[in-house]
Amino acid sequence: MYAGQTIVFVGGVWDLFHVGHLRMLQKAKSYGDVLIVAVSTDELVFRYKNVYPVFSFDERREIVRAISCVDFVVGQNELANVRLLASLDVDVFVTGKDWENKDNPPYGYEWIKDNLEMIFLPRTEGVSSSIIKSKIKVV
């Protein structure tokens, strides 16, 4: 894709975009030259979280696209899409620490581990979309 440049990939839901998301994207960008961010489709989120995101796929994609450290945004309908990663010539796969010792990793995880540099980032303490949702009171 970009000869001689290190391509970094990070995927997520990116719902209720918050400072933890921003810090993850900024840190991911620091590992290479080109940052590709995957936004999970609404259907993928429902398949593995059994709940739909607050914001639609198109809205979440638009928000992520506006972040200055992000070079490209793609949609993802699988958690570990080997075909997508290979087609983008990804060098570095960044994900959260929760993937590091996953008991039941998604299909494709082994390929990623064997073929790409994997970097596991810790969560930002005290902030997550789930925490934000729990604090919102419906009137």
MODELLER restraints for C-alpha pairs under 7 A, 6 or more apart:
rsr = mdl.restraints
at = mdl.atoms
rsr.add(forms.Gaussian(group=physical.xy_distance, feature=features.Distance(at['CA:1:A'], at['CA:88:A']), mean=6.46, stdev=0.5))
rsr.add(forms.Gaussian(group=physical.xy_distance, feature=features.Distance(at['CA:1:A'], at['CA:89:A']), mean=6.19, stdev=0.5))
rsr.add(forms.Gaussian(group=physical.xy_distance, feature=features.Distance(at['CA:5:A'], at['CA:33:A']), mean=5.69, stdev=0.5))
rsr.add(forms.Gaussian(group=physical.xy_distance, feature=features.Distance(at['CA:6:A'], at['CA:32:A']), mean=4.75, stdev=0.5))
rsr.add(forms.Gaussian(group=physical.xy_distance, feature=features.Distance(at['CA:6:A'], at['CA:33:A']), mean=5.19, stdev=0.5))
rsr.add(forms.Gaussian(group=physical.xy_distance, feature=features.Distance(at['CA:6:A'], at['CA:34:A']), mean=6.39, stdev=0.5))
rsr.add(forms.Gaussian(group=physical.xy_distance, feature=features.Distance(at['CA:6:A'], at['CA:91:A']), mean=6.05, stdev=0.5))
rsr.add(forms.Gaussian(group=physical.xy_distance, feature=features.Distance(at['CA:7:A'], at['CA:32:A']), mean=5.86, stdev=0.5))
rsr.add(forms.Gaussian(group=physical.xy_distance, feature=features.Distance(at['CA:7:A'], at['CA:33:A']), mean=6.10, stdev=0.5))
rsr.add(forms.Gaussian(group=physical.xy_distance, feature=features.Distance(at['CA:7:A'], at['CA:34:A']), mean=4.84, stdev=0.5))
rsr.add(forms.Gaussian(group=physical.xy_distance, feature=features.Distance(at['CA:7:A'], at['CA:35:A']), mean=6.18, stdev=0.5))
rsr.add(forms.Gaussian(group=physical.xy_distance, feature=features.Distance(at['CA:7:A'], at['CA:90:A']), mean=5.04, stdev=0.5))
rsr.add(forms.Gaussian(group=physical.xy_distance, feature=features.Distance(at['CA:7:A'], at['CA:91:A']), mean=5.26, stdev=0.5))
rsr.add(forms.Gaussian(group=physical.xy_distance, feature=features.Distance(at['CA:7:A'], at['CA:92:A']), mean=6.33, stdev=0.5))
rsr.add(forms.Gaussian(group=physical.xy_distance, feature=features.Distance(at['CA:8:A'], at['CA:28:A']), mean=6.91, stdev=0.5))
rsr.add(forms.Gaussian(group=physical.xy_distance, feature=features.Distance(at['CA:8:A'], at['CA:29:A']), mean=6.88, stdev=0.5))
rsr.add(forms.Gaussian(group=physical.xy_distance, feature=features.Distance(at['CA:8:A'], at['CA:31:A']), mean=6.82, stdev=0.5))
rsr.add(forms.Gaussian(group=physical.xy_distance, feature=features.Distance(at['CA:8:A'], at['CA:32:A']), mean=5.81, stdev=0.5))
rsr.add(forms.Gaussian(group=physical.xy_distance, feature=features.Distance(at['CA:8:A'], at['CA:34:A']), mean=5.99, stdev=0.5))
rsr.add(forms.Gaussian(group=physical.xy_distance, feature=features.Distance(at['CA:8:A'], at['CA:35:A']), mean=4.91, stdev=0.5))
rsr.add(forms.Gaussian(group=physical.xy_distance, feature=features.Distance(at['CA:8:A'], at['CA:36:A']), mean=6.09, stdev=0.5))
rsr.add(forms.Gaussian(group=physical.xy_distance, feature=features.Distance(at['CA:8:A'], at['CA:90:A']), mean=6.01, stdev=0.5))
rsr.add(forms.Gaussian(group=physical.xy_distance, feature=features.Distance(at['CA:8:A'], at['CA:91:A']), mean=6.06, stdev=0.5))
rsr.add(forms.Gaussian(group=physical.xy_distance, feature=features.Distance(at['CA:8:A'], at['CA:92:A']), mean=4.66, stdev=0.5))
rsr.add(forms.Gaussian(group=physical.xy_distance, feature=features.Distance(at['CA:8:A'], at['CA:93:A']), mean=6.01, stdev=0.5))
rsr.add(forms.Gaussian(group=physical.xy_distance, feature=features.Distance(at['CA:9:A'], at['CA:35:A']), mean=5.98, stdev=0.5))
rsr.add(forms.Gaussian(group=physical.xy_distance, feature=features.Distance(at['CA:9:A'], at['CA:36:A']), mean=4.84, stdev=0.5))
rsr.add(forms.Gaussian(group=physical.xy_distance, feature=features.Distance(at['CA:9:A'], at['CA:37:A']), mean=5.82, stdev=0.5))
rsr.add(forms.Gaussian(group=physical.xy_distance, feature=features.Distance(at['CA:9:A'], at['CA:90:A']), mean=6.43, stdev=0.5))
rsr.add(forms.Gaussian(group=physical.xy_distance, feature=features.Distance(at['CA:9:A'], at['CA:92:A']), mean=6.19, stdev=0.5))
rsr.add(forms.Gaussian(group=physical.xy_distance, feature=features.Distance(at['CA:9:A'], at['CA:93:A']), mean=5.04, stdev=0.5))
rsr.add(forms.Gaussian(group=physical.xy_distance, feature=features.Distance(at['CA:9:A'], at['CA:94:A']), mean=6.08, stdev=0.5))
rsr.add(forms.Gaussian(group=physical.xy_distance, feature=features.Distance(at['CA:10:A'], at['CA:36:A']), mean=6.55, stdev=0.5))
rsr.add(forms.Gaussian(group=physical.xy_distance, feature=features.Distance(at['CA:10:A'], at['CA:37:A']), mean=5.06, stdev=0.5))
rsr.add(forms.Gaussian(group=physical.xy_distance, feature=features.Distance(at['CA:10:A'], at['CA:38:A']), mean=6.19, stdev=0.5))
rsr.add(forms.Gaussian(group=physical.xy_distance, feature=features.Distance(at['CA:10:A'], at['CA:93:A']), mean=6.12, stdev=0.5))
rsr.add(forms.Gaussian(group=physical.xy_distance, feature=features.Distance(at['CA:10:A'], at['CA:94:A']), mean=5.02, stdev=0.5))
rsr.add(forms.Gaussian(group=physical.xy_distance, feature=features.Distance(at['CA:10:A'], at['CA:95:A']), mean=6.09, stdev=0.5))
rsr.add(forms.Gaussian(group=physical.xy_distance, feature=features.Distance(at['CA:11:A'], at['CA:37:A']), mean=5.51, stdev=0.5))
rsr.add(forms.Gaussian(group=physical.xy_distance, feature=features.Distance(at['CA:11:A'], at['CA:38:A']), mean=4.26, stdev=0.5))
rsr.add(forms.Gaussian(group=physical.xy_distance, feature=features.Distance(at['CA:11:A'], at['CA:39:A']), mean=5.93, stdev=0.5))
rsr.add(forms.Gaussian(group=physical.xy_distance, feature=features.Distance(at['CA:12:A'], at['CA:38:A']), mean=6.30, stdev=0.5))
rsr.add(forms.Gaussian(group=physical.xy_distance, feature=features.Distance(at['CA:12:A'], at['CA:39:A']), mean=5.47, stdev=0.5))
rsr.add(forms.Gaussian(group=physical.xy_distance, feature=features.Distance(at['CA:12:A'], at['CA:40:A']), mean=5.84, stdev=0.5))
rsr.add(forms.Gaussian(group=physical.xy_distance, feature=features.Distance(at['CA:13:A'], at['CA:39:A']), mean=5.58, stdev=0.5))
rsr.add(forms.Gaussian(group=physical.xy_distance, feature=features.Distance(at['CA:13:A'], at['CA:40:A']), mean=5.03, stdev=0.5))
rsr.add(forms.Gaussian(group=physical.xy_distance, feature=features.Distance(at['CA:14:A'], at['CA:21:A']), mean=6.78, stdev=0.5))
rsr.add(forms.Gaussian(group=physical.xy_distance, feature=features.Distance(at['CA:14:A'], at['CA:39:A']), mean=6.85, stdev=0.5))
rsr.add(forms.Gaussian(group=physical.xy_distance, feature=features.Distance(at['CA:14:A'], at['CA:60:A']), mean=6.28, stdev=0.5))
rsr.add(forms.Gaussian(group=physical.xy_distance, feature=features.Distance(at['CA:15:A'], at['CA:53:A']), mean=6.09, stdev=0.5))
rsr.add(forms.Gaussian(group=physical.xy_distance, feature=features.Distance(at['CA:15:A'], at['CA:54:A']), mean=6.53, stdev=0.5))
rsr.add(forms.Gaussian(group=physical.xy_distance, feature=features.Distance(at['CA:15:A'], at['CA:55:A']), mean=6.19, stdev=0.5))
rsr.add(forms.Gaussian(group=physical.xy_distance, feature=features.Distance(at['CA:15:A'], at['CA:60:A']), mean=6.39, stdev=0.5))
rsr.add(forms.Gaussian(group=physical.xy_distance, feature=features.Distance(at['CA:15:A'], at['CA:129:A']), mean=6.48, stdev=0.5))
rsr.add(forms.Gaussian(group=physical.xy_distance, feature=features.Distance(at['CA:16:A'], at['CA:129:A']), mean=5.68, stdev=0.5))
rsr.add(forms.Gaussian(group=physical.xy_distance, feature=features.Distance(at['CA:20:A'], at['CA:124:A']), mean=5.13, stdev=0.5))
rsr.add(forms.Gaussian(group=physical.xy_distance, feature=features.Distance(at['CA:20:A'], at['CA:127:A']), mean=6.48, stdev=0.5))
rsr.add(forms.Gaussian(group=physical.xy_distance, feature=features.Distance(at['CA:20:A'], at['CA:128:A']), mean=6.99, stdev=0.5))
rsr.add(forms.Gaussian(group=physical.xy_distance, feature=features.Distance(at['CA:26:A'], at['CA:69:A']), mean=6.22, stdev=0.5))
rsr.add(forms.Gaussian(group=physical.xy_distance, feature=features.Distance(at['CA:28:A'], at['CA:94:A']), mean=6.30, stdev=0.5))
rsr.add(forms.Gaussian(group=physical.xy_distance, feature=features.Distance(at['CA:29:A'], at['CA:35:A']), mean=5.48, stdev=0.5))
rsr.add(forms.Gaussian(group=physical.xy_distance, feature=features.Distance(at['CA:29:A'], at['CA:69:A']), mean=6.45, stdev=0.5))
rsr.add(forms.Gaussian(group=physical.xy_distance, feature=features.Distance(at['CA:34:A'], at['CA:71:A']), mean=6.06, stdev=0.5))
rsr.add(forms.Gaussian(group=physical.xy_distance, feature=features.Distance(at['CA:35:A'], at['CA:70:A']), mean=5.44, stdev=0.5))
rsr.add(forms.Gaussian(group=physical.xy_distance, feature=features.Distance(at['CA:35:A'], at['CA:71:A']), mean=5.23, stdev=0.5))
rsr.add(forms.Gaussian(group=physical.xy_distance, feature=features.Distance(at['CA:35:A'], at['CA:72:A']), mean=6.55, stdev=0.5))
rsr.add(forms.Gaussian(group=physical.xy_distance, feature=features.Distance(at['CA:36:A'], at['CA:70:A']), mean=6.55, stdev=0.5))
rsr.add(forms.Gaussian(group=physical.xy_distance, feature=features.Distance(at['CA:36:A'], at['CA:71:A']), mean=5.97, stdev=0.5))
rsr.add(forms.Gaussian(group=physical.xy_distance, feature=features.Distance(at['CA:36:A'], at['CA:72:A']), mean=4.74, stdev=0.5))
rsr.add(forms.Gaussian(group=physical.xy_distance, feature=features.Distance(at['CA:36:A'], at['CA:73:A']), mean=5.74, stdev=0.5))
rsr.add(forms.Gaussian(group=physical.xy_distance, feature=features.Distance(at['CA:37:A'], at['CA:70:A']), mean=6.85, stdev=0.5))
rsr.add(forms.Gaussian(group=physical.xy_distance, feature=features.Distance(at['CA:37:A'], at['CA:72:A']), mean=6.25, stdev=0.5))
rsr.add(forms.Gaussian(group=physical.xy_distance, feature=features.Distance(at['CA:37:A'], at['CA:73:A']), mean=4.86, stdev=0.5))
rsr.add(forms.Gaussian(group=physical.xy_distance, feature=features.Distance(at['CA:37:A'], at['CA:74:A']), mean=6.26, stdev=0.5))
rsr.add(forms.Gaussian(group=physical.xy_distance, feature=features.Distance(at['CA:38:A'], at['CA:73:A']), mean=5.72, stdev=0.5))
rsr.add(forms.Gaussian(group=physical.xy_distance, feature=features.Distance(at['CA:38:A'], at['CA:74:A']), mean=4.75, stdev=0.5))
rsr.add(forms.Gaussian(group=physical.xy_distance, feature=features.Distance(at['CA:38:A'], at['CA:75:A']), mean=5.28, stdev=0.5))
rsr.add(forms.Gaussian(group=physical.xy_distance, feature=features.Distance(at['CA:38:A'], at['CA:76:A']), mean=5.74, stdev=0.5))
rsr.add(forms.Gaussian(group=physical.xy_distance, feature=features.Distance(at['CA:39:A'], at['CA:61:A']), mean=6.14, stdev=0.5))
rsr.add(forms.Gaussian(group=physical.xy_distance, feature=features.Distance(at['CA:39:A'], at['CA:74:A']), mean=6.28, stdev=0.5))
rsr.add(forms.Gaussian(group=physical.xy_distance, feature=features.Distance(at['CA:39:A'], at['CA:75:A']), mean=4.93, stdev=0.5))
rsr.add(forms.Gaussian(group=physical.xy_distance, feature=features.Distance(at['CA:39:A'], at['CA:76:A']), mean=5.83, stdev=0.5))
rsr.add(forms.Gaussian(group=physical.xy_distance, feature=features.Distance(at['CA:40:A'], at['CA:75:A']), mean=5.94, stdev=0.5))
rsr.add(forms.Gaussian(group=physical.xy_distance, feature=features.Distance(at['CA:40:A'], at['CA:76:A']), mean=4.83, stdev=0.5))
rsr.add(forms.Gaussian(group=physical.xy_distance, feature=features.Distance(at['CA:40:A'], at['CA:77:A']), mean=6.03, stdev=0.5))
rsr.add(forms.Gaussian(group=physical.xy_distance, feature=features.Distance(at['CA:41:A'], at['CA:57:A']), mean=5.55, stdev=0.5))
rsr.add(forms.Gaussian(group=physical.xy_distance, feature=features.Distance(at['CA:41:A'], at['CA:75:A']), mean=6.43, stdev=0.5))
rsr.add(forms.Gaussian(group=physical.xy_distance, feature=features.Distance(at['CA:41:A'], at['CA:76:A']), mean=6.04, stdev=0.5))
rsr.add(forms.Gaussian(group=physical.xy_distance, feature=features.Distance(at['CA:41:A'], at['CA:77:A']), mean=5.65, stdev=0.5))
rsr.add(forms.Gaussian(group=physical.xy_distance, feature=features.Distance(at['CA:42:A'], at['CA:52:A']), mean=6.01, stdev=0.5))
rsr.add(forms.Gaussian(group=physical.xy_distance, feature=features.Distance(at['CA:42:A'], at['CA:53:A']), mean=6.51, stdev=0.5))
rsr.add(forms.Gaussian(group=physical.xy_distance, feature=features.Distance(at['CA:42:A'], at['CA:56:A']), mean=6.78, stdev=0.5))
rsr.add(forms.Gaussian(group=physical.xy_distance, feature=features.Distance(at['CA:42:A'], at['CA:57:A']), mean=5.83, stdev=0.5))
rsr.add(forms.Gaussian(group=physical.xy_distance, feature=features.Distance(at['CA:44:A'], at['CA:77:A']), mean=5.34, stdev=0.5))
rsr.add(forms.Gaussian(group=physical.xy_distance, feature=features.Distance(at['CA:44:A'], at['CA:78:A']), mean=6.56, stdev=0.5))
rsr.add(forms.Gaussian(group=physical.xy_distance, feature=features.Distance(at['CA:45:A'], at['CA:51:A']), mean=6.87, stdev=0.5))
rsr.add(forms.Gaussian(group=physical.xy_distance, feature=features.Distance(at['CA:45:A'], at['CA:52:A']), mean=6.19, stdev=0.5))
rsr.add(forms.Gaussian(group=physical.xy_distance, feature=features.Distance(at['CA:46:A'], at['CA:52:A']), mean=5.15, stdev=0.5))
rsr.add(forms.Gaussian(group=physical.xy_distance, feature=features.Distance(at['CA:65:A'], at['CA:73:A']), mean=6.15, stdev=0.5))
rsr.add(forms.Gaussian(group=physical.xy_distance, feature=features.Distance(at['CA:79:A'], at['CA:106:A']), mean=6.51, stdev=0.5))
rsr.add(forms.Gaussian(group=physical.xy_distance, feature=features.Distance(at['CA:80:A'], at['CA:106:A']), mean=6.37, stdev=0.5))
rsr.add(forms.Gaussian(group=physical.xy_distance, feature=features.Distance(at['CA:80:A'], at['CA:107:A']), mean=6.48, stdev=0.5))
rsr.add(forms.Gaussian(group=physical.xy_distance, feature=features.Distance(at['CA:80:A'], at['CA:108:A']), mean=5.15, stdev=0.5))
rsr.add(forms.Gaussian(group=physical.xy_distance, feature=features.Distance(at['CA:80:A'], at['CA:109:A']), mean=5.99, stdev=0.5))
rsr.add(forms.Gaussian(group=physical.xy_distance, feature=features.Distance(at['CA:81:A'], at['CA:108:A']), mean=6.53, stdev=0.5))
rsr.add(forms.Gaussian(group=physical.xy_distance, feature=features.Distance(at['CA:82:A'], at['CA:108:A']), mean=5.84, stdev=0.5))
rsr.add(forms.Gaussian(group=physical.xy_distance, feature=features.Distance(at['CA:91:A'], at['CA:116:A']), mean=5.51, stdev=0.5))
rsr.add(forms.Gaussian(group=physical.xy_distance, feature=features.Distance(at['CA:91:A'], at['CA:117:A']), mean=6.34, stdev=0.5))
rsr.add(forms.Gaussian(group=physical.xy_distance, feature=features.Distance(at['CA:92:A'], at['CA:116:A']), mean=5.63, stdev=0.5))
rsr.add(forms.Gaussian(group=physical.xy_distance, feature=features.Distance(at['CA:92:A'], at['CA:117:A']), mean=4.72, stdev=0.5))
rsr.add(forms.Gaussian(group=physical.xy_distance, feature=features.Distance(at['CA:92:A'], at['CA:118:A']), mean=5.93, stdev=0.5))
rsr.add(forms.Gaussian(group=physical.xy_distance, feature=features.Distance(at['CA:93:A'], at['CA:116:A']), mean=6.41, stdev=0.5))
rsr.add(forms.Gaussian(group=physical.xy_distance, feature=features.Distance(at['CA:93:A'], at['CA:117:A']), mean=6.08, stdev=0.5))
rsr.add(forms.Gaussian(group=physical.xy_distance, feature=features.Distance(at['CA:93:A'], at['CA:118:A']), mean=4.89, stdev=0.5))
rsr.add(forms.Gaussian(group=physical.xy_distance, feature=features.Distance(at['CA:93:A'], at['CA:119:A']), mean=6.29, stdev=0.5))
rsr.add(forms.Gaussian(group=physical.xy_distance, feature=features.Distance(at['CA:94:A'], at['CA:118:A']), mean=5.89, stdev=0.5))
rsr.add(forms.Gaussian(group=physical.xy_distance, feature=features.Distance(at['CA:94:A'], at['CA:119:A']), mean=4.80, stdev=0.5))
rsr.add(forms.Gaussian(group=physical.xy_distance, feature=features.Distance(at['CA:94:A'], at['CA:120:A']), mean=6.01, stdev=0.5))
rsr.add(forms.Gaussian(group=physical.xy_distance, feature=features.Distance(at['CA:95:A'], at['CA:119:A']), mean=6.39, stdev=0.5))
rsr.add(forms.Gaussian(group=physical.xy_distance, feature=features.Distance(at['CA:95:A'], at['CA:120:A']), mean=5.17, stdev=0.5))
rsr.add(forms.Gaussian(group=physical.xy_distance, feature=features.Distance(at['CA:95:A'], at['CA:121:A']), mean=6.17, stdev=0.5))
rsr.add(forms.Gaussian(group=physical.xy_distance, feature=features.Distance(at['CA:96:A'], at['CA:120:A']), mean=5.11, stdev=0.5))
rsr.add(forms.Gaussian(group=physical.xy_distance, feature=features.Distance(at['CA:96:A'], at['CA:121:A']), mean=4.79, stdev=0.5))
rsr.add(forms.Gaussian(group=physical.xy_distance, feature=features.Distance(at['CA:96:A'], at['CA:122:A']), mean=5.93, stdev=0.5))
rsr.add(forms.Gaussian(group=physical.xy_distance, feature=features.Distance(at['CA:96:A'], at['CA:123:A']), mean=6.67, stdev=0.5))
rsr.add(forms.Gaussian(group=physical.xy_distance, feature=features.Distance(at['CA:97:A'], at['CA:120:A']), mean=4.76, stdev=0.5))
rsr.add(forms.Gaussian(group=physical.xy_distance, feature=features.Distance(at['CA:97:A'], at['CA:121:A']), mean=5.25, stdev=0.5))
rsr.add(forms.Gaussian(group=physical.xy_distance, feature=features.Distance(at['CA:97:A'], at['CA:122:A']), mean=5.16, stdev=0.5))
rsr.add(forms.Gaussian(group=physical.xy_distance, feature=features.Distance(at['CA:100:A'], at['CA:120:A']), mean=6.55, stdev=0.5))
